[in-house]
Amino acid sequence: MKHFNFLHWENITDSDITILGRCCSRLESFDINNMHGCNDITNDGIRWLANGCSRLKKLSLTACRNVTDVGLSRLAEGCSMLQTLNLSISTITDVGLSRTQLFINAIPIGAVDFEMIFVCF
């Protein structure tokens, strides 16, 4: 499986994300877009996703408010092919963004066209 989305699903948890991380190593696109919030997804779930899905190119974590700068750092370290990251309605701070920018700057120029979507509400 290369693409998976949880559009408008409720009750998505770290357990769901862990299963994807363990079983879907070829995953390239993962979309969580639940405007009601994904309060049961935390840095632990993101750690499994980053460790198991290193081929991710597109990731949307819309309204995953319990994913913090720590989770963002894990994504930056584990998902070097990431090209698009949507952090709309998140709790990511400037510190997390700057750490991610340091990682992105370490990638050779031209290797990746990176786009970050970040919308505050």
C-alpha positions in Angstrom: 0.0 0.0 0.0 1.4 3.4 -1.0 -1.4 5.8 0.0 -3.7 5.9 3.0 -6.0 8.5 4.4 -8.1 8.9 7.5 -10.2 11.7 6.1 -13.0 12.6 8.6 -12.5 9.3 10.6 -13.0 9.7 14.3 -11.2 7.9 17.1 -7.9 7.5 15.3 -5.2 6.5 17.8 -1.5 5.9 18.2 -2.3 2.2 17.9 -3.7 2.8 14.3 -0.6 4.8 13.4 1.7 2.1 15.0 0.1 -0.6 12.8 0.8 1.5 9.7 4.4 2.1 10.8 4.9 -1.6 11.4 3.1 -3.0 8.3 3.3 -0.4 5.6 7.0 0.3 4.9 6.2 1.3 1.3 3.7 4.0 2.4 4.3 7.3 0.4 1.3 9.4 1.3 -0.6 9.5 4.6 -3.4 11.9 5.3 -5.1 12.6 8.6 -7.7 15.3 8.0 -10.1 15.4 10.9 -11.2 18.9 11.8 -12.7 17.6 15.0 -9.2 16.8 16.2 -7.0 13.8 16.5 -6.4 13.9 20.2 -5.3 10.3 20.5 -2.4 10.7 18.1 0.8 11.6 19.9 4.5 11.7 19.4 4.6 7.9 20.2 2.4 7.1 17.1 4.5 9.5 15.0 7.7 7.8 16.2 6.4 4.5 14.8 5.3 6.1 11.5 8.7 7.8 11.1 10.6 4.6 11.9 8.6 2.3 9.7 7.6 4.5 6.8 10.8 6.1 5.7 9.5 6.5 2.1 6.8 9.0 3.1 6.7 11.9 0.6 3.4 13.5 1.7 2.1 13.7 5.2 -0.9 15.6 6.5 -1.4 15.8 10.3 -4.4 18.3 10.3 -5.7 18.9 13.8 -3.3 16.5 15.5 -2.8 18.8 18.5 -0.9 16.2 20.6 1.9 15.9 18.1 4.6 18.3 19.3 8.0 19.5 18.3 9.4 16.2 19.5 7.2 14.3 17.0 8.1 16.8 14.2 11.8 16.2 14.9 11.3 12.4 14.7 9.6 12.9 11.3 12.4 15.0 10.1 15.0 12.3 11.1 13.1 9.3 9.9 11.4 10.5 6.7 14.1 12.0 4.6 12.0 11.7 1.4 9.2 13.9 2.8 8.2 16.6 0.3 4.9 18.0 1.7 4.0 18.3 5.4 0.7 19.7 6.4 0.6 20.8 10.1 -2.7 22.8 10.0 -4.3 23.4 13.3 -1.3 22.1 15.3 0.7 22.9 18.4 4.1 22.9 16.7 6.2 25.9 17.8 8.9 27.9 16.1 11.5 25.8 17.8 10.1 22.6 16.1 9.9 24.4 12.8 13.5 25.6 13.1 14.8 22.1 13.9 13.0 20.8 10.9 14.4 23.6 8.8 17.9 22.5 9.9 17.2 19.0 8.7 15.9 20.2 5.4 18.9 22.4 4.9 21.1 19.3 5.3 19.6 17.7 2.3 21.6 18.3 -0.9 20.2 21.2 -3.0 17.8 20.0 -5.7 17.3 16.6 -4.0 13.9 17.5 -2.6 11.4 20.2 -3.2 9.9 20.7 0.2 6.6 22.3 1.0 5.3 22.9 4.5 1.7 23.9 5.1 1.1 25.5 8.4 -2.2 27.2 9.3 -3.0 28.5 12.7 -6.6 28.7 14.0 
